[in-house]
Amino acid sequence: MTYKLIFTEQYEKRLRKFIKKRPELLSQYEKTIRLLEANPHHPSIKLHKLSGKLCDLHSVSINISYRITLELIITEKEIIPIEIGSHDEVY
């Protein structure tokens, strides 16, 4: 069963800015989103729960340097991306 991704206007604005700065990451981003939608627990995207002030969020990896933080609502099969950027930018 696939998950439903819900993109907010705020996230879409952040995504446009991210891709404008790093167009070489577009294909990796798209692959991550496809895997997230199909199976958020796929090993290659390294889904993990965050702690501290971000304890309500999860994170997935685009690659070794870049992440997407997201709200994962398992019971509803919904995923809401929140932030995109480097490790330091999103945490």
Secondary structure, DSSP 8 states (H G I E B T S, - for coil): ---EE---HHHHHHHHHHHHH-GGGHHHHHHHHHHHHH-TT-GGG--EE--GGGTT-EEEESSSSEEEEEEEEGGGTEEEEEEEEEHHHH-
